[in-house]
Amino acid sequence: MLKRSVPWLVLLASAVLEAVWATALGLSDGFSRPLPTVVFAVTATLSMLGLGMAIRNIPLGTAYAIWVGIGAALTVGWAMATGVEPFSAVKLLFIAGIVGCAAGLKALPAEKDAPPVPGGD
């Protein structure tokens, strides 16, 4: 059970890192500020590596949709929480929709007849 959960945990961590790098990108002011630029570079690299690891066991389309959806939802949520973007109940509703759709993709049963992923165990 735990072995099957690891790719999903890696994917979730990668989605969180996506939100971090997106936020750092905005703070880097066109890569002119060193600290946000370094945070962007490190977290973008780790996020991509995690996504790459996760797709060894999770179908690419599902993994990518969840990675982007959760990352985007966290980025917008953080921007609203910190006052960078104005809060809106409608935005919150749409963010909940993104998260709900990502959870729905995770909840779908695995296809038993799907061809094995090369390099995935």
N, C-alpha and C positions, 0 to 999 in steps of 0.2 A: 504493500500500500504506500509506504513512504517513498519507495523508489519511483513510483508513478507520479507522486506529488512534486518531486524535486524539479522537473522541468517547468511546472506551473509556478512554483515559487521563484525560480530563476526568471521566468517571464514577468511575473509581478514586480520583482526587484528591478528588472530592466525598464519596465514602464515607469516606475518611480524615478529612476535615473533619467528617463526621457524628460520628465517634468522638470527635473533639476537642470539639465542642460539647456532646455528651452528657456527657462527663467534666466539662467546665466547668460545665454546668448543675448537676451534683451538688455541685461545689465552691462554687457560688455561694450556698449556704445560703438558698434562697428569694429570690435576687436581692438579698441584703443585703450581699454582699461585692463591692466594685466591680471588681477585676481579673478574677475569674472571670466576672462578669456581662458585662463588655466582651468578653472572649474568646468567651463564648457567643454574643453578638449578632453579632460580626464573622464567626465561623466558621459560624454557622447561615445567615447571609445568603449567604456565599460558597458553602457547600454546596448551598443551594437553587438559586442561580444556575447552578452547575455541572450539577446534575441537569437543570435546565431546558434548558441548552445541549445536554446529551447526548441528551435525548429528541427532539431535532430529527432525529437520525440512527439512534437505537436505539429499538425499540418500547417504549412506556411501561411495560408490564407487566414486560418483561425488565429494563429499566433500573432500575425501582423495586425489584424483588426483589433485584437485585444490590447496589444502593445500601444498602438496609436490611440485607441479609445481611452484607455486608462490614463495614458500620459497626457492627452489633451484635456481630459476632465480634471486631472490634478493641477495642470498648468492654469487653467481658467479659474478653478477653485482657489488656488493660491493667490492669483492676481486679484480676485475679488476680496479675499480675506485680508490682504495687505493694502488694499485701497488703490492698487495700480489700475484696476478696472472697476467701474461702478457695479455695485451689487444689483442684481435683478432676479426676481422670483422666476421669471421666464427662463433666464439663463440657467438657474438652478434646476428647473424642470427638465431642460434639455440635457444638462449634465447627468441628471439621474437617468435619463433615457439612454445615454451613451453607456453608462455603467451597467444598466440593466441589460442592454444588448450584449455587452461583453460577458456578463454572467450567463446569459442565455447560450452563448457560443460554448462556454466552458461546460455547461450542463448537458449539452447534446451528447448522446451516446457515441462512443467511438465506433467507427465502421469496422466490422470484423473482416470484410473482404478487401479492405484497402491494401494496395501494394506496399511492401516494406519501403521505408525511407533509406536510401543508401547511406551507410555510415551510422545509422541510428540503431540502437540495440533495444 
